[in-house]
Amino acid sequence: MVEKVECAVIGAGVVGLAIARRLALQGREVVILEAENAFGTHTSSRNSEVIHAGIYYATGSLKAALCVAGKQALYRYCEEHDVKHRRIGKLIVAIDEAQIAGLKKYQAQAGLNGVTDLRRLDPRELRELEPEVSGVAGVLSPSTGIVDSHGLMLAYLGEAEQHGASLALGSPVVSGTVEDDGIVLDVGGAEPMSIRCDAVVNSAGLNAQAVARSIAGVPPQTVPPTHYAIGHYYTLAGRAPFRRLIYPVARQDWLGVHVTVDLGGQVKFGPDFSWIDRVDYRFDESREAAFYAAIRYYYPGLKDGALQPGYTGIRPRTTGPGEPAQDFVIQGPREHGVAGLVNLYGIESPGLTASLAIADCVDNALGAQAAAAPRDVTRANMP
């Protein structure tokens, strides 16, 4: 027997839960299918918990637009729903004169993205704000913050459930079929079942491509490649020497080993990304020496033995080593030709920051489809 459900959201990470909340608030019947036995166990709980300002992303990209819109919505949401957060601010630091051009580039890019509150700092101002940081200049981003990611996911889930959504844990989507009257998903777990859905949102994160490929009728050529980037995080023993997030000017195509301070005052350094071919969270302690060198680049007072292994996080990427930086990929019927289906690929940072804006984008896509011909959700439905 095939059960009937209006909307299925695949994946109970922070983005999937934000989408489920949004759809439930619109009066839709929603079931959230999560393969693990708890929500938010992968990318959503293995990150820096930063509310990003929207500084670095390419002009006109989904990351830029959804980060800036999502940041504003997220701060409002946290205040209205008592989710713990703090506008802690971020310093981007130039270590030498050659990097000042990088600071100017960031300011210019931020302005193009609608982030107009950055402030340049001279060496004296830098020392006054963060005495332990070494640098010749800096940029202060006052709208960068931190958030309790678990508390945020609990809030999203609670609201979704209050409006009729249900969460099915231990319920992996193992296959599916596109049919004339909907999409049938075959769900595994302790009690396997099949459900027929009017709408399916594939927000499976690290497994989004695998889920899409398992659904017969989704054109294979529309599913992007799968790449995984793992980041290691070390924690700092003892008192916190910083009051803000500290980011060095990027070298090459990454943002370096930066400093985050969580709501409990714990200082974390990371991530240093490398490529892997499968989901494997084992911690490689041989990276410790490289961490010390990278951190002392801007925090020369770091003492031997002060770092402790923290955790790893894996980001889903659609582009691999040596390829251009990826944007979010949000595909609707115009891209893949399947009515009622939205696939989300490569939803890494700033996915947490952009979660509410991504949810609006998906809701608009499904609403537009019901009212008219399919539209391009990757562009037409941005907030």
DRENDO-1510 file (C-alpha; in Angstrom, 1 decimal, always signed):
<recs>
REC; n; res; u; v; w
REC; 1; MET; +0.0; +0.0; +0.0 .
REC; 2; VAL; +1.3; +3.4; -0.9 .
REC; 3; GLU; +0.5; +6.2; +1.5 .
REC; 4; LYS; -0.3; +9.8; +0.3 .
REC; 5; VAL; +1.6; +12.8; +1.6 .
REC; 6; GLU; +1.4; +16.3; +0.2 .
REC; 7; CYS; +5.0; +17.3; +0.8 .
REC; 8; ALA; +8.1; +15.3; +1.7 .
REC; 9; VAL; +11.3; +17.1; +2.8 .
REC; 10; ILE; +14.3; +14.8; +2.6 .
REC; 11; GLY; +16.9; +15.7; +5.2 .
REC; 12; ALA; +16.5; +17.1; +8.7 .
REC; 13; GLY; +19.5; +19.4; +8.8 .
REC; 14; VAL; +19.1; +23.1; +9.5 .
REC; 15; VAL; +18.1; +23.9; +5.9 .
REC; 16; GLY; +15.7; +20.9; +5.6 .
REC; 17; LEU; +14.0; +21.9; +8.9 .
REC; 18; ALA; +13.8; +25.6; +7.8 .
REC; 19; ILE; +12.1; +24.4; +4.6 .
REC; 20; ALA; +9.7; +22.1; +6.5 .
REC; 21; ARG; +8.8; +24.9; +8.8 .
REC; 22; ARG; +8.1; +27.3; +5.9 .
REC; 23; LEU; +5.9; +24.8; +4.1 .
REC; 24; ALA; +4.0; +23.9; +7.2 .
REC; 25; LEU; +3.4; +27.6; +7.9 .
REC; 26; GLN; +1.8; +27.8; +4.4 .
REC; 27; GLY; -0.7; +25.1; +5.5 .
REC; 28; ARG; +0.9; +22.2; +3.6 .
REC; 29; GLU; +1.0; +18.7; +4.9 .
REC; 30; VAL; +4.7; +17.9; +5.5 .
REC; 31; VAL; +6.7; +14.9; +6.5 .
REC; 32; ILE; +10.4; +15.2; +7.1 .
REC; 33; LEU; +12.4; +12.1; +6.2 .
REC; 34; GLU; +15.7; +11.7; +8.0 .
REC; 35; ALA; +18.0; +8.8; +7.5 .
REC; 36; GLU; +19.8; +9.2; +10.8 .
REC; 37; ASN; +18.3; +8.6; +14.3 .
REC; 38; ALA; +18.6; +12.3; +15.2 .
REC; 39; PHE; +18.3; +15.5; +13.3 .
REC; 40; GLY; +21.2; +17.7; +12.2 .
REC; 41; THR; +23.9; +15.1; +12.7 .
REC; 42; HIS; +26.1; +16.0; +9.7 .
REC; 43; THR; +27.0; +19.4; +8.2 .
REC; 44; SER; +24.5; +21.3; +10.5 .
REC; 45; SER; +26.2; +20.2; +13.7 .
REC; 46; ARG; +29.8; +20.1; +12.5 .
REC; 47; ASN; +30.5; +23.7; +11.6 .
REC; 48; SER; +31.6; +27.0; +13.1 .
REC; 49; GLU; +28.0; +28.2; +14.0 .
REC; 50; VAL; +28.8; +31.6; +12.4 .
REC; 51; ILE; +26.1; +34.0; +11.2 .
REC; 52; HIS; +27.9; +35.3; +8.1 .
REC; 53; ALA; +27.7; +38.8; +6.9 .
REC; 54; GLY; +27.9; +38.0; +3.2 .
REC; 55; ILE; +31.3; +39.6; +2.4 .
REC; 56; TYR; +33.2; +37.1; +0.3 .
REC; 57; TYR; +30.6; +35.7; -2.2 .
REC; 58; ALA; +30.6; +36.5; -5.9 .
REC; 59; THR; +28.3; +39.3; -7.0 .
REC; 60; GLY; +25.0; +37.9; -8.3 .
REC; 61; SER; +25.5; +34.5; -6.8 .
REC; 62; LEU; +22.9; +32.7; -4.7 .
REC; 63; LYS; +25.3; +32.6; -1.8 .
REC; 64; ALA; +25.6; +36.3; -1.8 .
REC; 65; ALA; +21.9; +37.1; -2.2 .
REC; 66; LEU; +20.6; +34.4; +0.2 .
REC; 67; CYS; +23.3; +35.0; +2.8 .
REC; 68; VAL; +22.5; +38.7; +3.1 .
REC; 69; ALA; +18.7; +38.2; +3.1 .
REC; 70; GLY; +19.1; +35.1; +5.4 .
REC; 71; LYS; +21.3; +37.0; +7.9 .
REC; 72; GLN; +18.7; +39.7; +8.5 .
REC; 73; ALA; +15.9; +37.1; +8.8 .
REC; 74; LEU; +17.9; +34.9; +11.1 .
REC; 75; TYR; +18.7; +37.7; +13.6 .
REC; 76; ARG; +15.0; +38.6; +13.7 .
REC; 77; TYR; +14.0; +34.9; +14.1 .
REC; 78; CYS; +16.5; +34.3; +16.9 .
REC; 79; GLU; +15.3; +37.4; +18.8 .
REC; 80; GLU; +11.6; +36.5; +18.4 .
REC; 81; HIS; +12.1; +32.8; +19.3 .
REC; 82; ASP; +14.7; +33.1; +22.1 .
REC; 83; VAL; +17.4; +31.2; +20.2 .
REC; 84; LYS; +20.7; +32.0; +21.8 .
REC; 85; HIS; +22.9; +34.1; +19.5 .
REC; 86; ARG; +25.3; +37.1; +19.7 .
REC; 87; ARG; +26.5; +39.7; +17.2 .
REC; 88; ILE; +30.0; +39.1; +18.2 .
REC; 89; GLY; +31.6; +40.8; +15.2 .
REC; 90; LYS; +34.5; +39.7; +13.0 .
REC; 91; LEU; +38.0; +41.1; +12.3 .
REC; 92; ILE; +39.6; +40.4; +9.0 .
REC; 93; VAL; +43.4; +40.9; +9.5 .
REC; 94; ALA; +46.1; +41.9; +7.1 .
REC; 95; ILE; +49.4; +40.6; +8.5 .
REC; 96; ASP; +51.7; +42.7; +6.3 .
REC; 97; GLU; +51.4; +45.6; +3.9 .
REC; 98; ALA; +51.0; +43.3; +0.9 .
REC; 99; GLN; +47.7; +42.1; +2.2 .
REC; 100; ILE; +46.1; +45.5; +2.6 .
REC; 101; ALA; +44.9; +45.2; -1.0 .
REC; 102; GLY; +43.0; +42.1; +0.1 .
REC; 103; LEU; +41.2; +44.1; +2.7 .
REC; 104; LYS; +40.2; +46.7; +0.1 .
REC; 105; LYS; +38.9; +43.9; -2.2 .
REC; 106; TYR; +36.8; +42.5; +0.6 .
REC; 107; GLN; +35.3; +45.9; +1.3 .
REC; 108; ALA; +34.5; +46.4; -2.3 .
REC; 109; GLN; +32.9; +42.9; -2.7 .
REC; 110; ALA; +30.9; +43.4; +0.5 .
REC; 111; GLY; +29.5; +46.7; -0.9 .
REC; 112; LEU; +28.4; +45.0; -4.1 .
REC; 113; ASN; +26.6; +42.4; -2.0 .
REC; 114; GLY; +24.8; +45.0; +0.0 .
REC; 115; VAL; +27.0; +44.7; +3.1 .
REC; 116; THR; +27.8; +48.4; +3.9 .
REC; 117; ASP; +28.7; +48.3; +7.6 .
REC; 118; LEU; +32.4; +47.2; +7.3 .
REC; 119; ARG; +34.9; +49.6; +8.9 .
REC; 120; ARG; +38.6; +49.8; +8.2 .
REC; 121; LEU; +41.0; +49.7; +11.2 .
REC; 122; ASP; +44.5; +51.0; +11.5 .
REC; 123; PRO; +47.1; +49.2; +13.6 .
REC; 124; ARG; +46.2; +51.1; +16.8 .
REC; 125; GLU; +42.5; +50.4; +16.5 .
REC; 126; LEU; +43.3; +46.7; +15.7 .
REC; 127; ARG; +45.4; +46.4; +18.9 .
REC; 128; GLU; +42.7; +48.2; +21.0 .
REC; 129; LEU; +40.0; +45.7; +19.8 .
REC; 130; GLU; +42.1; +42.5; +19.9 .
REC; 131; PRO; +45.5; +43.0; +21.7 .
REC; 132; GLU; +46.6; +39.5; +21.0 .
REC; 133; VAL; +46.3; +39.7; +17.3 .
REC; 134; SER; +49.2; +40.7; +15.1 .
REC; 135; GLY; +48.5; +42.8; +12.0 .
REC; 136; VAL; +49.1; +46.0; +10.2 .
REC; 137; ALA; +45.4; +46.7; +9.4 .
REC; 138; GLY; +42.0; +45.2; +9.6 .
REC; 139; VAL; +38.4; +45.3; +8.7 .
REC; 140; LEU; +35.6; +45.1; +11.3 .
REC; 141; SER; +32.4; +43.3; +10.3 .
REC; 142; PRO; +29.9; +44.2; +13.1 .
REC; 143; SER; +27.0; +42.2; +11.7 .
REC; 144; THR; +28.8; +38.8; +11.8 .
REC; 145; GLY; +27.6; +36.7; +14.7 .
REC; 146; ILE; +27.3; +33.3; +16.3 .
REC; 147; VAL; +24.3; +31.1; +17.0 .
REC; 148; ASP; +23.4; +28.0; +18.9 .
REC; 149; SER; +22.8; +25.8; +15.9 .
REC; 150; HIS; +21.1; +23.0; +17.9 .
REC; 151; GLY; +18.8; +25.5; +19.5 .
REC; 152; LEU; +18.0; +26.9; +16.1 .
REC; 153; MET; +17.1; +23.5; +14.7 .
REC; 154; LEU; +14.9; +22.8; +17.7 .
REC; 155; ALA; +13.1; +26.0; +17.1 .
REC; 156; TYR; +12.5; +25.3; +13.4 .
REC; 157; LEU; +11.4; +21.7; +14.2 .
REC; 158; GLY; +9.1; +22.9; +17.0 .
REC; 159; GLU; +7.3; +25.4; +14.8 .
REC; 160; ALA; +7.0; +22.9; +11.9 .
REC; 161; GLU; +5.5; +20.3; +14.3 .
REC; 162; GLN; +3.1; +22.9; +15.8 .
REC; 163; HIS; +1.7; +23.4; +12.3 .
REC; 164; GLY; +1.2; +19.8; +11.6 .
REC; 165; ALA; +4.6; +18.6; +10.2 .
REC; 166; SER; +6.0; +15.3; +11.3 .
REC; 167; LEU; +9.6; +14.1; +11.6 .
REC; 168; ALA; +10.4; +10.5; +10.7 .
REC; 169; LEU; +13.9; +9.5; +12.0 .
REC; 170; GLY; +15.7; +6.4; +10.8 .
REC; 171; SER; +13.8; +6.8; +7.5 .
REC; 172; PRO; +16.3; +6.8; +4.5 .
REC; 173; VAL; +15.0; +7.3; +1.0 .
REC; 174; VAL; +16.3; +4.3; -0.8 .
REC; 175; SER; +14.6; +4.8; -4.2 .
REC; 176; GLY; +11.8; +6.6; -5.9 .
REC; 177; THR; +9.8; +6.9; -9.2 .
REC; 178; VAL; +8.4; +9.9; -11.0 .
REC; 179; GLU; +4.8; +9.2; -12.0 .
REC; 180; ASP; +2.1; +11.1; -13.7 .
REC; 181; ASP; +0.3; +11.9; -10.4 .
REC; 182; GLY; +3.2; +12.5; -8.2 .
REC; 183; ILE; +6.6; +11.2; -7.0 .
REC; 184; VAL; +6.7; +7.9; -5.1 .
REC; 185; LEU; +9.4; +7.5; -2.6 .
REC; 186; ASP; +10.5; +4.2; -1.2 .
REC; 187; VAL; +11.5; +4.7; +2.4 .
REC; 188; GLY; +13.7; +2.2; +4.3 .
REC; 189; GLY; +14.3; +1.8; +8.0 .
REC; 190; ALA; +12.6; -0.4; +10.7 .
REC; 191; GLU; +9.2; +0.0; +9.0 .
REC; 192; PRO; +9.7; +0.4; +5.2 .
REC; 193; MET; +7.0; +2.1; +3.3 .
REC; 194; SER; +6.2; +3.9; +0.1 .
REC; 195; ILE; +4.7; +7.3; +0.0 .
REC; 196; ARG; +3.2; +9.3; -3.0 .
REC; 197; CYS; +4.0; +13.0; -2.8 .
REC; 198; ASP; +2.7; +16.0; -4.7 .
REC; 199; ALA; +6.0; +17.8; -3.8 .
REC; 200; VAL; +9.4; +16.6; -2.8 .
REC; 201; VAL; +12.3; +18.7; -1.6 .
REC; 202; ASN; +15.6; +17.0; -1.6 .
REC; 203; SER; +17.7; +18.6; +1.1 .
REC; 204; ALA; +19.8; +15.6; +1.9 .
REC; 205; GLY; +23.0; +17.5; +2.2 .
REC; 206; LEU; +26.0; +15.2; +1.8 .
REC; 207; ASN; +23.7; +12.6; +0.2 .
REC; 208; ALA; +21.6; +14.9; -2.0 .
REC; 209; GLN; +23.1; +13.7; -5.3 .
REC; 210; ALA; +22.7; +10.0; -4.3 .
REC; 211; VAL; +19.1; +10.6; -3.4 .
REC; 212; ALA; +18.4; +12.4; -6.7 .
REC; 213; ARG; +20.1; +9.5; -8.7 .
REC; 214; SER; +17.9; +7.0; -6.9 .
REC; 215; ILE; +14.7; +8.5; -8.2 .
REC; 216; ALA; +13.8; +7.1; -11.6 .
REC; 217; GLY; +12.7; +9.9; -13.9 .
REC; 218; VAL; +15.2; +12.5; -12.7 .
REC; 219; PRO; +17.5; +13.1; -15.7 .
REC; 220; PRO; +21.0; +11.9; -14.7 .
REC; 221; GLN; +22.7; +14.8; -16.5 .
REC; 222; THR; +21.0; +17.3; -14.2 .
REC; 223; VAL; +22.7; +15.8; -11.1 .
REC; 224; PRO; +26.0; +17.5; -10.4 .
REC; 225; PRO; +29.2; +15.6; -9.3 .
REC; 226; THR; +29.7; +14.9; -5.7 .
REC; 227; HIS; +32.8; +16.1; -3.9 .
REC; 228; TYR; +33.6; +16.2; -0.2 .
REC; 229; ALA; +35.8; +18.7; +1.6 .
REC; 230; ILE; +36.7; +17.9; +5.2 .
REC; 231; GLY; +37.7; +20.5; +7.7 .
REC; 232; HIS; +39.5; +19.9; +11.1 .
REC; 233; TYR; +38.9; +22.1; +14.1 .
REC; 234; TYR; +41.1; +22.4; +17.1 .
REC; 235; THR; +40.1; +24.0; +20.4 .
REC; 236; LEU; +42.1; +26.2; +22.7 .
REC; 237; ALA; +42.9; +25.3; +26.3 .
REC; 238; GLY; +42.6; +28.0; +28.9 .
REC; 239; ARG; +41.1; +31.4; +28.8 .
REC; 240; ALA; +39.8; +33.0; +25.6 .
REC; 241; PRO; +42.3; +35.6; +24.3 .
REC; 242; PHE; +39.8; +37.0; +21.7 .
REC; 243; ARG; +36.5; +38.7; +22.0 .
REC; 244; ARG; +35.6; +38.4; +18.3 .
REC; 245; LEU; +36.0; +36.1; +15.3 .
REC; 246; ILE; +39.4; +36.5; +13.7 .
REC; 247; TYR; +39.9; +35.8; +10.0 .
REC; 248; PRO; +43.2; +36.3; +8.2 .
REC; 249; VAL; +43.2; +37.7; +4.7 .
REC; 250; ALA; +42.7; +34.7; +2.5 .
REC; 251; ARG; +45.6; +33.0; +0.9 .
REC; 252; GLN; +44.8; +31.5; -2.5 .
REC; 253; ASP; +41.2; +30.3; -2.6 .
REC; 254; TRP; +40.4; +29.7; +1.1 .
REC; 255; LEU; +39.8; +31.7; +4.2 .
REC; 256; GLY; +42.6; +30.2; +6.3 .
REC; 257; VAL; +42.5; +28.8; +9.8 .
REC; 258; HIS; +40.3; +31.3; +11.5 .
REC; 259; VAL; +39.1; +31.9; +15.0 .
REC; 260; THR; +35.6; +31.3; +16.2 .
REC; 261; VAL; +34.3; +31.9; +19.8 .
REC; 262; ASP; +31.2; +30.0; +20.7 .
REC; 263; LEU; +28.4; +31.1; +23.0 .
REC; 264; GLY; +30.1; +29.4; +25.9 .
REC; 265; GLY; +33.4; +31.2; +25.3 .
REC; 266; GLN; +35.2; +28.2; +23.8 .
REC; 267; VAL; +37.8; +29.2; +21.2 .
REC; 268; LYS; +38.0; +27.1; +18.1 .
REC; 269; PHE; +40.5; +27.2; +15.2 .
REC; 270; GLY; +39.6; +25.9; +11.8 .
REC; 271; PRO; +38.7; +24.6; +9.4 .
REC; 272; ASP; +41.6; +23.6; +7.2 .
REC; 273; PHE; +40.0; +22.0; +4.3 .
REC; 274; SER; +41.3; +19.0; +2.3 .
REC; 275; TRP; +39.5; +16.7; -0.1 .
REC; 276; ILE; +38.3; +13.2; +0.7 .
REC; 277; ASP; +36.4; +10.6; -1.4 .
REC; 278; ARG; +33.8; +9.5; +1.2 .
REC; 279; VAL; +32.1; +10.6; +4.4 .
REC; 280; ASP; +34.7; +9.9; +7.2 .
REC; 281; TYR; +34.8; +12.0; +10.3 .
REC; 282; ARG; +38.0; +10.6; +11.7 .
REC; 283; PHE; +40.4; +13.3; +13.2 .
REC; 284; ASP; +43.9; +13.5; +11.7 .
REC; 285; GLU; +46.1; +14.6; +14.5 .
REC; 286; SER; +49.1; +14.8; +12.2 .
REC; 287; ARG; +47.7; +18.2; +11.1 .
REC; 288; GLU; +48.6; +19.8; +14.5 .
REC; 289; ALA; +51.9; +21.3; +13.4 .
REC; 290; ALA; +50.3; +22.9; +10.4 .
REC; 291; PHE; +47.6; +24.4; +12.7 .
REC; 292; TYR; +50.2; +25.9; +15.0 .
REC; 293; ALA; +52.0; +27.5; +12.1 .
REC; 294; ALA; +48.8; +28.9; +10.5 .
REC; 295; ILE; +47.5; +30.3; +13.8 .
REC; 296; ARG; +50.8; +31.9; +14.8 .
REC; 297; TYR; +50.7; +33.8; +11.5 .
REC; 298; TYR; +48.3; +36.2; +13.2 .
REC; 299; TYR; +48.4; +35.0; +16.9 .
REC; 300; PRO; +52.1; +34.8; +17.7 .
REC; 301; GLY; +51.3; +34.3; +21.4 .
REC; 302; LEU; +50.0; +30.8; +20.9 .
REC; 303; LYS; +51.8; +28.5; +23.4 .
REC; 304; ASP; +53.0; +25.0; +22.7 .
REC; 305; GLY; +50.5; +22.5; +24.0 .
REC; 306; ALA; +47.6; +24.9; +23.9 .
REC; 307; LEU; +45.7; +23.2; +21.1 .
REC; 308; GLN; +43.4; +20.2; +21.6 .
REC; 309; PRO; +41.8; +18.1; +18.9 .
REC; 310; GLY; +38.2; +19.2; +18.4 .
REC; 311; TYR; +36.1; +17.7; +15.7 .
REC; 312; THR; +35.8; +17.5; +11.9 .
REC; 313; GLY; +33.1; +18.6; +9.5 .
REC; 314; ILE; +32.4; +17.7; +5.9 .
REC; 315; ARG; +31.0; +20.1; +3.3 .
REC; 316; PRO; +29.1; +18.9; +0.2 .
REC; 317; ARG; +30.7; +20.4; -2.9 .
REC; 318; THR; +29.7; +20.3; -6.5 .
REC; 319; THR; +33.1; +21.4; -7.7 .
REC; 320; GLY; +36.4; +19.7; -7.0 .
REC; 321; PRO; +40.1; +20.4; -6.6 .
REC; 322; GLY; +41.4; +23.1; -9.0 .
REC; 323; GLU; +37.9; +24.0; -10.2 .
REC; 324; PRO; +36.1; +27.4; -9.7 .
REC; 325; ALA; +34.4; +28.0; -6.3 .
REC; 326; GLN; +30.9; +26.6; -6.3 .
REC; 327; ASP; +27.6; +28.4; -5.7 .
REC; 328; PHE; +24.5; +26.9; -4.2 .
REC; 329; VAL; +22.6; +24.8; -6.7 .
REC; 330; ILE; +18.8; +24.9; -6.3 .
REC; 331; GLN; +17.1; +23.1; -9.2 .
REC; 332; GLY; +13.4; +23.1; -10.0 .
REC; 333; PRO; +11.3; +21.8; -12.8 .
REC; 334; ARG; +12.8; +24.1; -15.4 .
REC; 335; GLU; +16.2; +22.4; -14.9 .
REC; 336; HIS; +15.2; +18.8; -14.5 .
REC; 337; GLY; +11.7; +18.7; -16.0 .
REC; 338; VAL; +10.1; +16.9; -13.0 .
REC; 339; ALA; +7.0; +18.6; -11.6 .
REC; 340; GLY; +6.9; +19.0; -7.8 .
REC; 341; LEU; +10.6; +18.4; -7.2 .
REC; 342; VAL; +13.2; +20.8; -5.9 .
REC; 343; ASN; +16.8; +19.5; -5.5 .
REC; 344; LEU; +19.3; +21.3; -3.4 .
REC; 345; TYR; +23.0; +20.6; -4.0 .
REC; 346; GLY; +26.2; +22.0; -2.5 .
REC; 347; ILE; +24.4; +23.6; +0.4 .
REC; 348; GLU; +27.5; +24.3; +2.6 .
REC; 349; SER; +28.5; +27.6; +4.3 .
REC; 350; PRO; +26.7; +30.0; +4.5 .
REC; 351; GLY; +23.7; +27.5; +4.5 .
REC; 352; LEU; +23.0; +28.0; +8.2 .
REC; 353; THR; +22.9; +31.8; +7.8 .
REC; 354; ALA; +20.8; +31.5; +4.6 .
REC; 355; SER; +18.5; +28.8; +5.9 .
REC; 356; LEU; +15.3; +31.0; +6.1 .
REC; 357; ALA; +16.0; +32.6; +2.8 .
REC; 358; ILE; +16.6; +29.2; +1.1 .
REC; 359; ALA; +13.3; +28.1; +2.6 .
REC; 360; ASP; +11.5; +31.1; +1.1 .
REC; 361; CYS; +13.1; +30.3; -2.2 .
REC; 362; VAL; +11.9; +26.7; -2.2 .
REC; 363; ASP; +8.4; +27.7; -1.1 .
REC; 364; ASN; +8.2; +30.3; -3.8 .
REC; 365; ALA; +9.3; +27.7; -6.4 .
REC; 366; LEU; +6.6; +25.2; -5.4 .
REC; 367; GLY; +4.0; +28.0; -5.2 .
REC; 368; ALA; +4.9; +29.3; -8.6 .
REC; 369; GLN; +4.6; +25.8; -10.1 .
REC; 370; ALA; +1.1; +25.4; -8.7 .
REC; 371; ALA; +0.0; +28.8; -10.1 .
REC; 372; ALA; +1.7; +28.8; -13.4 .
REC; 373; ALA; +4.3; +27.2; -15.6 .
REC; 374; PRO; +7.5; +26.0; -13.9 .
REC; 375; ARG; +10.0; +28.8; -13.2 .
REC; 376; ASP; +13.8; +28.9; -12.7 .
REC; 377; VAL; +14.1; +28.6; -8.9 .
REC; 378; THR; +17.8; +29.3; -9.0 .
REC; 379; ARG; +17.2; +32.9; -10.0 .
REC; 380; ALA; +13.5; +33.9; -10.3 .
REC; 381; ASN; +12.6; +32.9; -6.7 .
REC; 382; MET; +15.3; +34.6; -4.8 .
REC; 383; PRO; +14.0; +36.8; -2.0 .
</recs>
